[in-house]
């Protein structure tokens, strides 16, 4: 068990949790890049087959409208075709200004030759040509996206390191709060750039499902930034639909969790209003869900349920994990308490502070049985309509 005596340091270590989240976002972006690259490869394979079909067809007796339509649809992937002697046969989708400048054209063609593996074209009478293609403008734009995320990560690490080497006194809490706000401010600049790139991709008619996933990750970064900005500040509570907030947080984690976790989200269909800070409450739900997944070792049933009475709302997070001994029901909310070999033991402590200190609610272990599972309960005051 690791005991973290200074609660101010406890808050700051939460940044490391966010670093993991940003790392996952970076991995998703790289995967997205690879998917588009494979998609363009498939397009060029179809393009090459259409080109071979046109060259092998009897133009007087063959209907090649379909193949010509395929060839004409390539509008943004640069293509260069060489014969077996290395002479250029065809150049497509290269700017006119480059075509008219021999030096720039040679540089462009050399670049295309090494961007992707060439495709061999088998033409009439055994003749062969070689199709080289470059990355589309869309793919070239996405190339910069992971680097922007890496800059964000490097910025966070630098700020964390700076805080660590300068925080040893009673002023630690104020400094940390200032650094958290500065982190939120600094992330805002590259985040705005990411939003700009997203709009460019949308204008390039990229697959909407790709855009949707990137938009989710950008919204995730916005959420993290918003959370940092609230640390050390007066927390503002607003009348909020707790059903919608809980559902959004749960579904986000469900989409990014193992398929071995069976989620059951049992929430009312109509809104239920409480005084809430949406960003911090979502953080609490995430911590409880992640704690449940860890307790089940990544496999089991996880249920999120909301019950209400005349004056309060109760949110239950149930798992089928290893359970908690009765003697530890209160200890699990202490900073540093953890049964895992890795981790800081801060998630439940943070959840308790958010619910009880900021929202004047209650959070506790409602039920637990060894090797059967655990149920956490959040209780919030409901807004009663007059």
Secondary structure in CASP SS format (residue, H / E / C, confidence):
PFRMAT SS
TARGET T0000
AUTHOR 0000-0000-0000
METHOD secondary structure of the structure
MODEL  1
X C 1.00
X C 1.00
X C 1.00
X C 1.00
X C 1.00
X C 1.00
X H 1.00
X H 1.00
X H 1.00
X H 1.00
X H 1.00
X H 1.00
X H 1.00
X H 1.00
X H 1.00
X H 1.00
X H 1.00
X H 1.00
X H 1.00
X H 1.00
X H 1.00
X H 1.00
X H 1.00
X H 1.00
X H 1.00
X H 1.00
X H 1.00
X H 1.00
X H 1.00
X H 1.00
X H 1.00
X H 1.00
X H 1.00
X H 1.00
X H 1.00
X H 1.00
X H 1.00
X H 1.00
X H 1.00
X H 1.00
X H 1.00
X H 1.00
X H 1.00
X H 1.00
X H 1.00
X H 1.00
X H 1.00
X H 1.00
X H 1.00
X H 1.00
X H 1.00
X H 1.00
X H 1.00
X H 1.00
X H 1.00
X H 1.00
X C 1.00
X C 1.00
X C 1.00
X C 1.00
X C 1.00
X C 1.00
X C 1.00
X C 1.00
X H 1.00
X H 1.00
X H 1.00
X H 1.00
X H 1.00
X H 1.00
X H 1.00
X H 1.00
X C 1.00
X C 1.00
X C 1.00
X C 1.00
X C 1.00
X C 1.00
X E 1.00
X E 1.00
X E 1.00
X E 1.00
X E 1.00
X C 1.00
X C 1.00
X C 1.00
X C 1.00
X E 1.00
X E 1.00
X E 1.00
X E 1.00
X E 1.00
X C 1.00
X C 1.00
X C 1.00
X H 1.00
X H 1.00
X H 1.00
X H 1.00
X C 1.00
X C 1.00
X H 1.00
X H 1.00
X H 1.00
X H 1.00
X H 1.00
X H 1.00
X H 1.00
X H 1.00
X H 1.00
X H 1.00
X H 1.00
X H 1.00
X H 1.00
X H 1.00
X C 1.00
X C 1.00
X C 1.00
X E 1.00
X E 1.00
X E 1.00
X E 1.00
X C 1.00
X H 1.00
X H 1.00
X H 1.00
X C 1.00
X E 1.00
X E 1.00
X E 1.00
X E 1.00
X E 1.00
X E 1.00
X C 1.00
X C 1.00
X C 1.00
X H 1.00
X H 1.00
X H 1.00
X H 1.00
X H 1.00
X H 1.00
X H 1.00
X H 1.00
X H 1.00
X H 1.00
X H 1.00
X H 1.00
X H 1.00
X H 1.00
X H 1.00
X H 1.00
X H 1.00
X H 1.00
X H 1.00
X H 1.00
X H 1.00
X H 1.00
X H 1.00
X H 1.00
X H 1.00
X H 1.00
X H 1.00
X H 1.00
X H 1.00
X H 1.00
X C 1.00
X C 1.00
X C 1.00
X C 1.00
X C 1.00
X H 1.00
X H 1.00
X H 1.00
X H 1.00
X H 1.00
X H 1.00
X H 1.00
X H 1.00
X H 1.00
X H 1.00
X H 1.00
X H 1.00
X H 1.00
X H 1.00
X H 1.00
X H 1.00
X H 1.00
X H 1.00
X H 1.00
X H 1.00
X H 1.00
X H 1.00
X H 1.00
X H 1.00
X H 1.00
X H 1.00
X H 1.00
X H 1.00
X H 1.00
X H 1.00
X H 1.00
X H 1.00
X C 1.00
X C 1.00
X C 1.00
X C 1.00
X H 1.00
X H 1.00
X H 1.00
X H 1.00
X H 1.00
X H 1.00
X H 1.00
X H 1.00
X H 1.00
X H 1.00
X H 1.00
X H 1.00
X H 1.00
X H 1.00
X H 1.00
X H 1.00
X H 1.00
X H 1.00
X H 1.00
X H 1.00
X H 1.00
X H 1.00
X H 1.00
X C 1.00
X C 1.00
X C 1.00
X C 1.00
X C 1.00
X C 1.00
X C 1.00
X E 1.00
X E 1.00
X E 1.00
X E 1.00
X H 1.00
X H 1.00
X H 1.00
X H 1.00
X H 1.00
X H 1.00
X H 1.00
X H 1.00
X H 1.00
X H 1.00
X H 1.00
X H 1.00
X H 1.00
X H 1.00
X C 1.00
X C 1.00
X C 1.00
X C 1.00
X C 1.00
X E 1.00
X E 1.00
X E 1.00
X E 1.00
X E 1.00
X E 1.00
X C 1.00
X C 1.00
X C 1.00
X C 1.00
X C 1.00
X C 1.00
X E 1.00
X E 1.00
X E 1.00
X E 1.00
X C 1.00
X H 1.00
X H 1.00
X H 1.00
X H 1.00
X H 1.00
X H 1.00
X H 1.00
X H 1.00
X H 1.00
X H 1.00
X H 1.00
X H 1.00
X H 1.00
X H 1.00
X H 1.00
X H 1.00
X H 1.00
X H 1.00
X C 1.00
X C 1.00
X C 1.00
X C 1.00
X E 1.00
X E 1.00
X E 1.00
X E 1.00
X E 1.00
X E 1.00
X E 1.00
X E 1.00
X E 1.00
X C 1.00
X C 1.00
X C 1.00
X E 1.00
X E 1.00
X E 1.00
X E 1.00
X E 1.00
X E 1.00
X E 1.00
X E 1.00
X C 1.00
X C 1.00
X C 1.00
X C 1.00
X C 1.00
X C 1.00
X H 1.00
X H 1.00
X H 1.00
X C 1.00
X C 1.00
X H 1.00
X H 1.00
X H 1.00
X C 1.00
X C 1.00
X C 1.00
X C 1.00
X C 1.00
X C 1.00
X C 1.00
X C 1.00
X C 1.00
X C 1.00
X C 1.00
X C 1.00
X C 1.00
X H 1.00
X H 1.00
X H 1.00
X H 1.00
X H 1.00
X H 1.00
X H 1.00
X H 1.00
X H 1.00
X H 1.00
X H 1.00
X H 1.00
X C 1.00
X C 1.00
X C 1.00
X E 1.00
X E 1.00
X E 1.00
X E 1.00
X E 1.00
X E 1.00
X E 1.00
X E 1.00
X C 1.00
X C 1.00
X C 1.00
X E 1.00
X E 1.00
X E 1.00
X E 1.00
X E 1.00
X E 1.00
X E 1.00
X E 1.00
X E 1.00
X E 1.00
X C 1.00
X C 1.00
X C 1.00
X C 1.00
END
